[in-house]
Amino acid sequence: MEEEKKVESVVEEAKAPETPVAQPMPDIKVSEMNEEEVQLEKADAKYDAGNIQVLEGLEAVRKRPGMYIGTTSSAGLHHLVWEIVDNAIDEALAGYCTDVHVTINPGNTITVTDNGRGIPVDVVKKSGLSGVETVYTVLHAGGKFGEGGGYKVSGGLHGVGASVVNALSEWCEVTVHKEGGIYYIKFQNGGKIVDHLKRIGDCDPKVNGTSVTFKPDPLIFTDTTEYSYDIIRDRMRQTAFLNRGIRVTVRDDRGEEKKEESFCYKGGIKEFVLFINAHKTKLFDDVIYCEGSVPITLESGSTAHVYAEIAMQYDDGYSSNIYSFCNNVHTHEGGMHETGFKDAMRRVINNYCRDNKFLKDGEDDLTFEDITEGLTCVISVKHPNPQFEGQTKTKLGNSEVRKIVSSIVGEQLNRFLLEDPRLARTIMEKIVMAANARMAARKAREDIRRKGALELTTLPGKLADCSSKNPEECELYIVEGNSAGGSAKNGRNRNTQAILPLRGKILNVEKAQAKRIFANAEIGNMITAIGGGIDPEFDVSKIRYHKVVIMTDADVDGSHIRILLLTFFYRFMRPLITEGYVYIAQPPLYKVEYHGKQYYAYTDEQLETIKTKLKLKAGYPFQRYKGLGEMDAEQLWETTMDPNNRKMLRVTLNDAIKAEQVFTDLMGDNVDPRKEFIHENAKFVKNLDI
């Protein structure tokens, strides 16, 4: 009996399988208190001067790291690299840096080296410390504040990057080459100075720059301290695209096989668009490129310039992808530069269509969705004083940028269309076709809207809704087939769990026109059941379930259905993914019965662990689940649906550009990228079950 308890413990620890596409997300339990208990808690809590904490130096960063880097998971770990690299890129934007090197060292330490001017080594009057010590130990210290600062344009405007990295590191070393001298300092235990900055040697006065090496503190990053070469490489490649002519090199010195890649793009964001569209069927090879520099008056009355560049290209697909940046910061939520771009596109395209009879008299203007169907666009703005909305700097708020971008795009796009009527006709025919498809799709959407969500409960074999109407506690299981759907319906918690079985594989929306997509019965059922509508009008605040769980068989067909569903959510309900409402159920692969007990294994490795711990001889029988339908209701609940026992993966979107490439490669019309993907990844597949 004691041995069986140990085995159960081992299996429980190993239940959550690793996956490259999603992160495990445990359920959050909220304990409820009645009104009397709340009042008692309030009465017992004292709030006076003794409750006030004064955190000195970098203590605040270590106390609340999430306020500065968002999270202490893998994303926060990599954010440390971005902070130091951004400092180097700011030197490049100022015109003093041409090369940046990022190295992942053995032991998962990071070294970032640049050939910029080097951090100042003389004493800062206000702090009484050298420039290096001030930058790395004082929050909001740096050369990026005020018009007299060392940078005309900067992405790291909060001035906390270097000090935050230092605060969250076990140790940090900085070496500066400046004006003929080599200077060195080391910090440890969250940013404490080991010894003050020292000159340790001489160098060629023409050789300047900064090298930073740091080790993330495992006391802060408790989930992982292991850096991903792929994540760093992709981010550095993006940085090189956005700063044409600057060379960024990434190297991984861990393990026996060293990796190194170098990126330098003289074409800048034009090459960025070509890279994004590499595996798409393009309408034409040209990249439409607009750029300009416009003077603005700062608060002091002095003059500075805002520089904007826009690159775009059409393909034969149905989705649009617009990526915007300000001072190399990816503005995920858009802002005034995107608004200005939209203004210009609507104005220029509609005028051209009417002047050249692509639109008849009396017809409505083309919408922005019509104009941008199949469009990939990168917008990059460099601003001397950007105003980012929110702590995460994901939306640009400078109102003057709207007019600047609108003027640049309007004038230069119009010139492009007039100078090349052949390409202009190709674009207009694509846009008008998109408009016609939109009107047909609108009718199909209206048909879906006319159906109430409750109507679905009357459809045989379709939605079995839950009784609760609180979206925060409701879960929708999208299940493969009626057999699994029957088990799920019988085994579920009827109060909070709804079941929607699918009949076979849904449409691949990456290849289909909108009219056909909205006419698809299975897709229509999902749209109505989820309740948030459909892109471009999808409203995530109106969804009926805060967990949309994809529950498919653990085989090839199940994987295919899962990617078809993810493609649909990504293209037509993207906020469902970005807000963290999509999950993937993890049913077990094997069941072993021993002495009246059942043990479930989610991977081949776990099966072997169970057999070893139970001392089972070769040939001992076990069950391999070919599908969810082979489980009875009790087993499905116990292993896959019970919040107390289940393992679920939460689907997240960390890199929109990378996600766009994956969906295009795997689900698009072009076969070659899929072949390439299979060749590169076949070695990772174990025991393929077809």
VMD Tcl script that draws the C-alpha trace (Angstrom):
set ca {
  {0.00 0.00 0.00}
  {2.83 2.38 0.82}
  {4.40 1.67 -2.57}
  {1.11 2.48 -4.33}
  {0.92 5.85 -2.55}
  {4.42 6.71 -3.75}
  {3.49 5.83 -7.31}
  {0.40 8.02 -7.15}
  {2.61 10.88 -5.96}
  {5.11 10.37 -8.79}
  {2.39 10.27 -11.43}
  {0.67 13.36 -10.03}
  {3.90 15.38 -10.25}
  {4.49 14.30 -13.83}
  {0.97 14.80 -15.17}
  {1.49 18.12 -16.96}
  {3.22 17.43 -20.30}
  {5.53 19.97 -21.84}
  {4.48 21.73 -25.03}
  {6.07 24.42 -27.20}
  {2.77 26.14 -28.05}
  {1.04 26.73 -24.72}
  {1.67 27.25 -21.02}
  {0.09 25.26 -18.16}
  {-2.49 27.34 -16.33}
  {-3.74 25.99 -13.00}
  {-7.26 26.85 -11.92}
  {-7.56 29.78 -9.53}
  {-9.71 29.07 -6.50}
  {-11.47 32.02 -4.87}
  {-12.66 31.50 -1.33}
  {-15.92 33.23 -0.48}
  {-16.65 35.06 2.79}
  {-19.98 36.18 4.14}
  {-20.64 39.83 5.02}
  {-20.03 39.31 8.75}
  {-16.60 37.80 8.14}
  {-15.64 40.73 5.91}
  {-16.64 43.23 8.59}
  {-14.64 41.37 11.20}
  {-11.58 41.43 8.98}
  {-11.95 45.16 8.47}
  {-12.30 45.75 12.20}
  {-9.15 43.79 13.03}
  {-6.97 45.55 10.44}
  {-5.00 48.55 11.72}
  {-3.89 51.25 9.32}
  {-1.49 53.84 10.74}
  {2.05 55.09 10.14}
  {3.38 51.71 11.14}
  {1.83 50.26 7.98}
  {3.81 52.58 5.71}
  {6.90 50.98 4.18}
  {9.69 53.06 2.70}
  {11.67 50.99 0.21}
  {15.12 52.35 -0.53}
  {17.21 51.98 -3.66}
  {16.20 48.97 -5.70}
  {14.18 47.28 -2.94}
  {10.92 48.32 -4.60}
  {11.86 46.46 -7.77}
  {12.60 43.23 -5.94}
  {9.46 43.62 -3.83}
  {7.17 44.10 -6.84}
  {9.06 42.92 -9.95}
  {5.83 42.55 -11.93}
  {5.36 46.32 -11.89}
  {8.58 46.74 -13.88}
  {8.84 43.68 -16.13}
  {5.25 42.46 -16.21}
  {5.85 38.94 -14.92}
  {8.52 36.75 -13.36}
  {7.80 33.90 -15.76}
  {9.73 33.23 -18.98}
  {8.41 36.46 -20.55}
  {9.82 38.53 -17.68}
  {13.10 36.65 -17.78}
  {13.57 37.57 -21.44}
  {12.40 41.11 -20.77}
  {15.67 41.68 -18.90}
  {17.50 41.11 -22.18}
  {15.24 43.54 -24.04}
  {15.94 46.27 -21.48}
  {19.70 46.10 -21.94}
  {19.48 45.70 -25.73}
  {17.15 48.71 -25.91}
  {19.85 50.82 -24.30}
  {22.28 49.74 -27.01}
  {19.71 50.44 -29.75}
  {19.11 53.90 -28.31}
  {22.80 54.52 -28.94}
  {22.23 53.35 -32.52}
  {19.26 55.69 -32.93}
  {21.48 58.52 -31.73}
  {23.93 57.63 -34.49}
  {26.77 56.25 -32.36}
  {26.36 52.47 -32.51}
  {26.57 50.08 -35.48}
  {26.98 46.66 -33.83}
  {25.16 44.92 -30.98}
  {26.08 41.42 -29.75}
  {23.89 39.27 -27.49}
  {25.41 36.09 -26.06}
  {23.76 33.37 -23.97}
  {26.59 32.03 -21.82}
  {26.89 28.65 -20.08}
  {24.89 28.84 -16.87}
  {22.22 30.97 -18.60}
  {23.89 34.31 -18.04}
  {23.55 37.00 -20.69}
  {26.15 39.34 -22.19}
  {25.13 42.36 -24.26}
  {27.89 44.34 -25.96}
  {27.64 47.44 -28.13}
  {30.07 49.84 -29.80}
  {28.25 53.01 -28.75}
  {29.71 55.91 -26.80}
  {29.95 53.98 -23.55}
  {28.05 54.86 -20.37}
  {29.50 58.02 -18.77}
  {32.14 57.24 -16.13}
  {32.50 60.68 -14.58}
  {30.66 61.67 -11.41}
  {26.99 62.68 -11.51}
  {26.63 65.68 -9.19}
  {23.15 64.83 -7.93}
  {23.99 61.24 -6.93}
  {27.66 61.63 -6.10}
  {28.30 58.39 -8.01}
  {29.79 57.68 -11.40}
  {27.46 57.63 -14.37}
  {27.64 53.83 -14.53}
  {26.77 53.40 -10.85}
  {23.95 55.93 -11.09}
  {22.37 54.29 -14.14}
  {22.53 50.82 -12.55}
  {21.46 51.67 -8.98}
  {19.07 54.63 -9.23}
  {15.59 54.29 -10.71}
  {14.63 56.86 -13.35}
  {18.23 57.85 -13.94}
  {19.68 58.12 -17.43}
  {20.37 60.31 -20.42}
  {16.84 60.06 -21.82}
  {15.06 62.77 -19.86}
  {14.55 66.32 -21.03}
  {15.57 68.04 -24.22}
  {19.15 68.35 -23.06}
  {19.54 64.61 -22.65}
  {21.90 62.39 -24.57}
  {19.25 61.03 -26.94}
  {17.00 62.67 -29.52}
  {14.95 59.47 -29.81}
  {14.62 56.66 -27.29}
  {12.45 53.64 -26.63}
  {13.46 53.21 -22.98}
  {11.87 56.41 -21.80}
  {11.18 55.30 -18.23}
  {14.92 55.18 -17.54}
  {14.55 52.12 -15.32}
  {15.89 49.43 -17.66}
  {19.47 49.01 -16.43}
  {18.64 49.47 -12.75}
  {15.75 46.99 -12.93}
  {17.94 44.36 -14.59}
  {20.54 44.92 -11.87}
  {17.94 44.69 -9.11}
  {16.61 41.37 -10.40}
  {20.01 39.77 -10.96}
  {22.08 37.58 -8.67}
  {25.05 39.51 -9.99}
  {25.75 41.98 -12.77}
  {29.05 43.13 -14.32}
  {29.54 46.24 -16.46}
  {32.64 47.00 -18.52}
  {32.92 50.35 -20.32}
  {35.44 51.35 -22.99}
  {35.49 55.13 -23.07}
  {37.99 57.82 -24.11}
  {41.01 55.56 -23.88}
  {40.13 53.85 -20.60}
  {38.59 50.51 -19.62}
  {36.31 50.70 -16.58}
  {34.76 47.86 -14.59}
  {32.21 47.44 -11.81}
  {30.34 44.49 -10.32}
  {27.02 44.38 -8.48}
  {25.54 41.46 -6.60}
  {22.61 40.41 -4.40}
  {20.05 42.55 -6.15}
  {22.13 45.52 -7.22}
  {24.47 46.11 -4.30}
  {27.85 47.57 -5.27}
  {30.71 45.15 -4.61}
  {33.30 47.84 -5.26}
  {33.04 51.23 -6.91}
  {33.83 51.77 -10.58}
  {37.54 51.32 -11.34}
  {39.74 51.97 -14.32}
  {41.33 48.60 -15.04}
  {43.25 49.34 -18.20}
  {43.76 51.39 -21.32}
  {42.32 51.06 -24.81}
  {42.41 52.76 -28.18}
  {40.60 56.11 -27.73}
  {38.64 55.31 -30.89}
  {37.23 52.13 -29.29}
  {34.15 52.92 -27.21}
  {31.24 50.87 -25.99}
  {29.56 49.02 -23.14}
  {29.45 45.33 -22.20}
  {26.95 44.06 -19.61}
  {26.81 40.52 -18.21}
  {24.14 39.51 -15.72}
  {22.69 36.40 -14.08}
  {18.95 36.46 -13.33}
  {18.19 35.82 -9.67}
  {16.52 32.40 -9.19}
  {14.85 33.78 -6.06}
  {12.90 36.12 -8.35}
  {12.48 33.92 -11.42}
  {11.28 30.81 -9.66}
  {9.61 29.25 -12.74}
  {12.68 29.21 -14.96}
  {16.05 30.87 -15.46}
  {16.72 29.19 -18.80}
  {16.88 31.44 -21.82}
  {15.42 30.48 -25.20}
  {17.74 31.06 -28.13}
  {14.78 31.15 -30.54}
  {12.94 33.85 -28.58}
  {16.04 36.05 -28.35}
  {16.95 35.45 -32.01}
  {13.48 36.39 -33.25}
  {13.41 39.58 -31.18}
  {16.89 40.61 -32.34}
  {15.97 39.96 -35.97}
  {12.95 42.25 -35.53}
  {15.23 44.88 -33.98}
  {17.54 44.71 -36.99}
  {14.59 45.12 -39.38}
  {13.43 48.26 -37.56}
  {16.89 49.86 -37.60}
  {18.26 49.48 -41.10}
  {21.97 49.12 -41.42}
  {22.57 48.12 -37.79}
  {24.07 44.68 -37.27}
  {22.71 42.57 -34.41}
  {24.40 39.26 -33.64}
  {23.01 36.51 -31.40}
  {25.16 33.68 -30.07}
  {24.43 30.68 -27.86}
  {27.49 29.22 -26.13}
  {25.59 26.60 -24.14}
  {26.05 22.94 -24.95}
  {28.32 21.31 -27.49}
  {26.73 22.82 -30.60}
  {27.22 26.59 -30.63}
  {24.68 28.72 -32.47}
  {25.26 32.12 -33.99}
  {23.24 34.29 -36.35}
  {23.79 37.85 -37.50}
  {21.15 40.23 -38.85}
  {21.63 43.41 -40.86}
  {19.03 44.78 -43.27}
  {19.80 47.74 -45.51}
  {16.20 47.71 -46.70}
  {14.84 47.99 -43.16}
  {11.10 47.51 -42.84}
  {10.73 46.80 -46.58}
  {12.70 43.63 -45.95}
  {10.61 43.09 -42.82}
  {7.42 42.93 -44.91}
  {9.07 40.56 -47.40}
  {10.16 38.34 -44.51}
  {6.62 38.20 -43.07}
  {5.19 37.41 -46.52}
  {7.90 34.95 -47.53}
  {5.51 32.00 -47.77}
  {2.46 33.87 -49.06}
  {1.30 34.23 -52.66}
  {1.83 37.94 -53.30}
  {-0.21 40.00 -55.75}
  {3.01 41.63 -56.92}
  {6.66 41.63 -55.87}
  {6.87 45.35 -55.10}
  {6.70 46.70 -51.57}
  {4.89 50.03 -51.35}
  {7.13 52.25 -49.24}
  {6.44 55.69 -47.79}
  {8.71 57.77 -45.57}
  {9.08 61.31 -44.38}
  {10.39 63.62 -41.68}
  {8.20 66.40 -40.29}
  {9.31 69.15 -37.86}
  {7.34 69.69 -34.65}
  {7.62 72.31 -31.91}
  {8.41 71.02 -28.44}
  {7.06 72.53 -25.22}
  {10.22 74.60 -24.81}
  {9.70 76.16 -28.21}
  {12.59 74.32 -29.84}
  {12.17 72.29 -33.02}
  {12.58 68.54 -33.43}
  {11.60 66.06 -36.14}
  {9.22 63.11 -36.24}
  {10.30 60.46 -38.72}
  {7.80 57.94 -40.10}
  {8.18 55.06 -42.53}
  {5.54 52.64 -43.78}
  {6.00 49.49 -45.87}
  {3.13 47.39 -47.21}
  {2.38 44.59 -49.62}
  {-0.74 42.69 -50.74}
  {-1.15 38.92 -50.95}
  {-4.05 36.81 -52.19}
  {-5.23 35.91 -48.69}
  {-8.16 37.24 -46.69}
  {-6.57 38.49 -43.48}
  {-4.81 41.78 -42.80}
  {-1.76 42.21 -40.60}
  {-0.68 45.63 -39.41}
  {2.31 45.90 -37.09}
  {3.16 49.30 -35.62}
  {6.20 50.52 -33.71}
  {7.35 53.74 -32.09}
  {11.04 54.10 -31.27}
  {11.33 50.31 -31.74}
  {8.61 49.66 -29.13}
  {5.95 47.34 -30.55}
  {2.67 49.20 -30.01}
  {0.37 46.17 -29.80}
  {-2.71 48.31 -29.22}
  {-1.94 50.68 -32.08}
  {-2.38 54.38 -31.51}
  {-2.21 57.62 -33.47}
  {0.24 56.33 -36.09}
  {-2.17 53.51 -36.99}
  {-5.11 55.93 -37.00}
  {-3.27 58.24 -39.40}
  {-2.49 55.28 -41.65}
  {-6.16 54.24 -41.70}
  {-7.26 57.81 -42.53}
  {-4.91 57.97 -45.51}
  {-5.78 54.51 -46.84}
  {-9.52 55.17 -46.77}
  {-9.13 58.60 -48.37}
  {-6.71 57.66 -51.15}
  {-8.24 54.29 -52.13}
  {-11.82 55.55 -52.20}
  {-10.86 58.61 -54.25}
  {-8.89 56.47 -56.70}
  {-11.75 53.97 -57.05}
  {-14.28 56.69 -57.76}
  {-12.02 58.59 -60.16}
  {-11.30 55.40 -62.11}
  {-14.83 53.94 -62.02}
  {-14.08 50.98 -59.75}
  {-16.96 52.31 -57.63}
  {-20.22 53.28 -59.28}
  {-22.11 56.45 -58.48}
  {-24.23 55.92 -55.41}
  {-22.23 53.00 -54.04}
  {-21.01 53.21 -50.45}
  {-17.38 53.94 -49.68}
  {-15.06 51.01 -49.23}
  {-14.35 50.18 -45.58}
  {-10.91 49.88 -44.06}
  {-11.48 46.11 -43.78}
  {-12.08 45.96 -47.56}
  {-8.99 48.02 -48.28}
  {-6.67 45.98 -46.06}
  {-7.80 42.44 -46.91}
  {-4.61 40.54 -47.73}
  {-2.43 43.50 -46.68}
  {0.70 43.19 -44.58}
  {1.94 46.52 -43.29}
  {4.71 47.69 -40.95}
  {4.50 51.22 -39.53}
  {7.55 52.61 -37.75}
  {7.68 56.05 -36.13}
  {10.64 57.74 -34.43}
  {9.51 60.50 -32.07}
  {11.60 62.75 -29.78}
  {8.93 62.77 -27.07}
  {6.50 59.86 -27.44}
  {3.57 59.50 -25.09}
  {2.71 55.86 -24.52}
  {-0.63 55.09 -22.96}
  {-0.50 52.64 -20.05}
  {2.37 51.08 -18.14}
  {3.10 48.54 -20.86}
  {3.69 51.17 -23.57}
  {1.44 49.45 -26.09}
  {-0.48 52.43 -27.53}
  {0.92 55.67 -28.96}
  {-1.02 58.73 -27.82}
  {0.71 61.70 -29.55}
  {-2.08 63.40 -31.50}
  {0.29 65.13 -33.94}
  {1.49 61.76 -35.22}
  {-1.92 61.05 -36.76}
  {-1.68 64.00 -39.15}
  {2.00 63.32 -39.92}
  {1.46 59.68 -40.91}
  {-1.75 60.49 -42.78}
  {0.00 63.17 -44.82}
  {3.04 61.02 -45.67}
  {1.03 57.93 -46.65}
  {-1.65 59.94 -48.46}
  {0.75 61.81 -50.70}
  {3.14 58.95 -51.48}
  {0.56 56.18 -51.88}
  {-1.42 58.33 -54.29}
  {1.75 58.98 -56.31}
  {2.50 55.23 -56.41}
  {-0.97 54.43 -57.77}
  {-0.79 57.15 -60.44}
  {2.69 56.12 -61.58}
  {1.86 52.42 -61.94}
  {-1.72 51.98 -63.25}
  {-1.20 48.24 -63.82}
  {-0.41 47.53 -60.19}
  {-3.10 49.98 -59.11}
  {-5.70 48.00 -61.08}
  {-4.53 44.75 -59.48}
  {-4.94 46.28 -56.02}
  {-8.35 47.82 -56.75}
  {-9.76 44.60 -58.19}
  {-8.65 42.78 -55.04}
  {-10.26 45.44 -52.82}
  {-13.55 45.54 -54.73}
  {-13.74 41.75 -54.59}
  {-13.20 41.97 -50.83}
  {-16.04 44.50 -50.58}
  {-18.41 42.18 -52.44}
  {-17.40 39.28 -50.17}
  {-17.93 41.51 -47.13}
  {-21.50 42.28 -48.13}
  {-22.22 38.58 -48.64}
  {-20.55 37.77 -45.32}
  {-22.55 40.48 -43.58}
  {-25.75 38.76 -44.64}
  {-24.42 35.45 -43.33}
  {-23.42 37.12 -40.03}
  {-26.86 38.65 -39.69}
  {-28.38 35.21 -40.14}
  {-26.21 33.98 -37.26}
  {-27.14 36.96 -35.08}
  {-30.84 36.27 -35.58}
  {-30.33 32.94 -33.85}
  {-30.37 33.21 -30.08}
  {-27.80 31.19 -28.13}
  {-30.62 29.18 -26.52}
  {-31.80 27.95 -29.92}
  {-28.73 25.76 -30.10}
  {-29.92 23.67 -27.15}
  {-32.77 22.40 -29.29}
  {-30.42 21.14 -31.99}
  {-29.81 17.39 -31.64}
  {-26.28 16.60 -30.60}
  {-25.27 20.23 -30.24}
  {-24.82 22.60 -27.34}
  {-25.63 21.29 -23.89}
  {-25.47 24.55 -21.98}
  {-24.64 25.04 -18.32}
  {-27.13 26.46 -15.84}
  {-24.91 29.26 -14.53}
  {-25.05 32.60 -16.34}
  {-21.87 33.98 -14.78}
  {-19.21 33.95 -17.55}
  {-16.38 34.01 -15.01}
  {-17.24 30.52 -13.78}
  {-18.61 29.06 -17.03}
  {-16.64 26.75 -19.31}
  {-17.37 25.68 -22.88}
  {-15.88 22.35 -23.94}
  {-15.61 22.04 -27.71}
  {-15.50 18.28 -28.19}
  {-14.60 16.11 -31.16}
  {-17.56 13.94 -32.20}
  {-20.86 12.87 -30.67}
  {-19.36 9.87 -28.86}
  {-16.97 11.98 -26.79}
  {-19.69 14.59 -26.54}
  {-22.01 12.06 -24.92}
  {-19.41 11.09 -22.29}
  {-18.63 14.75 -21.63}
  {-22.30 15.67 -21.22}
  {-22.88 12.84 -18.73}
  {-19.68 13.45 -16.77}
  {-19.64 17.25 -16.58}
  {-20.59 19.67 -13.85}
  {-23.89 20.84 -15.31}
  {-23.81 24.08 -13.35}
  {-20.63 25.48 -14.91}
  {-19.62 23.27 -17.85}
  {-21.23 23.42 -21.31}
  {-20.53 20.88 -24.07}
  {-20.51 21.60 -27.81}
  {-19.71 18.54 -29.96}
  {-18.33 19.09 -33.47}
  {-19.33 17.02 -36.44}
  {-15.99 16.18 -38.04}
  {-13.41 18.80 -38.97}
  {-14.38 22.44 -39.30}
  {-13.50 24.56 -42.30}
  {-9.90 25.75 -42.69}
  {-10.60 29.49 -42.50}
  {-7.08 30.32 -43.72}
  {-8.08 29.21 -47.23}
  {-11.79 30.08 -47.34}
  {-13.69 33.25 -48.22}
  {-15.72 34.93 -45.50}
  {-19.06 34.08 -47.14}
  {-18.29 30.37 -47.01}
  {-16.93 30.61 -43.47}
  {-20.05 32.21 -42.04}
  {-22.29 29.78 -43.91}
  {-20.56 26.82 -42.22}
  {-22.91 25.23 -39.67}
  {-20.23 24.16 -37.17}
  {-18.61 27.62 -37.20}
  {-22.03 29.24 -36.86}
  {-22.77 27.11 -33.79}
  {-19.48 28.15 -32.15}
  {-20.06 31.85 -32.88}
  {-23.53 31.75 -31.37}
  {-22.50 29.65 -28.38}
  {-19.48 31.79 -27.43}
  {-21.58 34.93 -27.75}
  {-19.01 37.64 -28.50}
  {-19.82 38.03 -32.18}
  {-17.26 37.82 -34.96}
  {-14.38 39.92 -36.27}
  {-14.28 42.84 -36.95}
  {-17.09 43.40 -34.42}
  {-16.01 40.76 -31.90}
  {-16.58 41.99 -28.34}
  {-14.73 39.90 -25.78}
  {-16.72 41.50 -22.94}
  {-19.86 39.74 -24.21}
  {-18.56 36.17 -24.29}
  {-20.61 33.66 -22.30}
  {-17.69 31.54 -21.07}
  {-14.32 32.58 -19.64}
  {-12.85 29.20 -20.48}
  {-13.22 27.91 -24.03}
  {-11.64 24.45 -23.85}
  {-10.62 22.50 -26.94}
  {-10.97 18.81 -26.03}
  {-9.92 16.47 -28.86}
  {-8.47 12.99 -29.19}
  {-4.75 12.50 -28.62}
  {-4.07 11.47 -32.22}
  {-3.32 13.03 -35.60}
  {-6.96 13.84 -36.37}
  {-7.40 15.39 -32.94}
  {-4.33 17.55 -33.46}
  {-5.64 18.65 -36.84}
  {-9.01 19.64 -35.41}
  {-7.23 21.54 -32.65}
  {-5.16 23.61 -35.10}
  {-8.25 24.27 -37.25}
  {-10.03 25.65 -34.19}
  {-7.02 27.73 -33.14}
  {-6.79 29.12 -36.67}
  {-10.44 30.14 -36.52}
  {-10.05 31.79 -33.10}
  {-6.86 33.56 -34.20}
  {-8.41 34.96 -37.39}
  {-11.91 35.82 -36.21}
  {-11.86 35.98 -32.38}
  {-8.27 36.97 -31.64}
  {-9.05 38.72 -28.31}
  {-10.26 35.33 -27.09}
  {-6.61 34.22 -27.29}
  {-4.89 37.47 -26.31}
  {-7.08 37.79 -23.21}
  {-6.30 34.21 -22.16}
  {-9.71 32.54 -22.55}
  {-8.66 29.60 -24.76}
  {-7.45 26.34 -23.21}
  {-6.46 22.88 -24.43}
  {-7.61 19.88 -22.41}
  {-5.06 17.19 -21.62}
  {-6.69 13.74 -21.59}
  {-4.50 10.80 -20.56}
  {-3.00 8.46 -23.12}
  {-2.84 5.32 -20.98}
  {-4.59 3.60 -18.09}
  {-2.97 0.92 -15.95}
  {-5.03 -1.15 -13.50}
  {-3.14 -2.71 -10.60}
  {-4.58 -4.24 -7.42}
  {-7.94 -2.58 -8.02}
  {-6.48 0.89 -8.54}
  {-6.31 2.92 -11.76}
  {-3.24 4.90 -12.79}
  {-3.31 7.35 -15.69}
  {-0.31 8.37 -17.79}
  {-0.25 11.43 -20.03}
  {3.00 10.61 -21.83}
  {5.03 7.53 -22.74}
  {7.58 8.55 -20.11}
  {4.94 8.62 -17.38}
  {3.73 5.17 -18.43}
  {7.25 3.79 -18.00}
  {7.53 5.51 -14.60}
  {4.33 3.83 -13.43}
  {5.44 0.41 -14.67}
  {8.81 0.79 -12.98}
  {7.41 1.96 -9.65}
  {4.82 -0.81 -9.61}
  {7.50 -3.32 -10.66}
  {5.33 -4.54 -13.55}
  {6.92 -7.14 -15.85}
  {7.07 -6.74 -19.64}
  {3.75 -7.58 -21.23}
  {1.63 -6.40 -18.30}
  {-1.63 -5.19 -19.92}
  {-2.52 -1.51 -20.08}
  {-5.08 0.47 -22.03}
  {-4.14 2.94 -24.77}
  {-6.92 5.46 -25.27}
  {-7.47 5.89 -29.00}
  {-10.04 8.59 -28.37}
  {-12.12 10.36 -25.75}
  {-15.09 8.21 -26.71}
  {-13.35 5.18 -25.16}
  {-13.66 6.77 -21.71}
  {-16.86 6.50 -19.77}
  {-18.33 9.63 -18.23}
  {-16.75 9.03 -14.83}
  {-13.25 8.51 -16.26}
  {-13.49 11.61 -18.48}
  {-14.57 13.72 -15.52}
  {-11.92 12.34 -13.22}
  {-8.99 12.73 -15.61}
  {-9.84 15.66 -17.89}
  {-12.72 17.80 -16.62}
  {-12.57 17.85 -12.82}
  {-10.98 21.22 -11.82}
  {-9.36 19.51 -8.84}
  {-7.48 16.95 -10.93}
  {-7.35 18.03 -14.59}
  {-4.36 19.39 -16.46}
  {-5.06 22.17 -18.95}
  {-2.87 24.23 -21.23}
  {-3.61 27.93 -21.64}
  {-3.02 29.25 -25.14}
  {-1.11 32.55 -25.18}
  {0.08 34.91 -27.90}
  {3.58 36.12 -27.11}
  {4.69 37.08 -30.63}
  {2.03 38.12 -33.14}
  {4.46 38.15 -36.05}
  {5.69 34.64 -35.27}
  {2.11 33.42 -34.84}
  {1.14 34.93 -38.19}
  {3.97 33.05 -39.91}
  {3.05 29.75 -38.26}
  {-0.63 29.95 -39.23}
  {0.25 31.00 -42.77}
  {2.84 28.23 -43.19}
  {0.81 25.41 -41.69}
  {-2.70 26.33 -42.83}
  {-2.24 28.39 -46.01}
  {-2.33 27.43 -49.69}
  {1.43 27.19 -50.15}
  {2.56 23.57 -49.69}
  {6.33 24.11 -49.56}
  {6.43 25.72 -46.08}
  {4.56 22.73 -44.65}
  {7.01 20.32 -46.23}
  {9.88 22.32 -44.79}
  {8.24 22.34 -41.36}
  {7.74 18.56 -41.46}
  {11.36 17.96 -42.46}
  {12.63 20.17 -39.62}
  {10.33 18.79 -36.91}
  {9.81 15.12 -37.82}
  {12.69 14.14 -35.53}
  {10.72 15.36 -32.50}
  {7.72 13.08 -33.14}
  {7.56 9.91 -31.05}
  {5.31 6.91 -31.70}
  {3.22 8.60 -34.40}
  {-0.30 7.19 -34.23}
  {-2.03 7.57 -37.60}
}
mol new
graphics top color blue
foreach p $ca { graphics top sphere $p radius 0.5 }
foreach p [lrange $ca 0 end-1] q [lrange $ca 1 end] { graphics top cylinder $p $q radius 0.2 }
display resetview
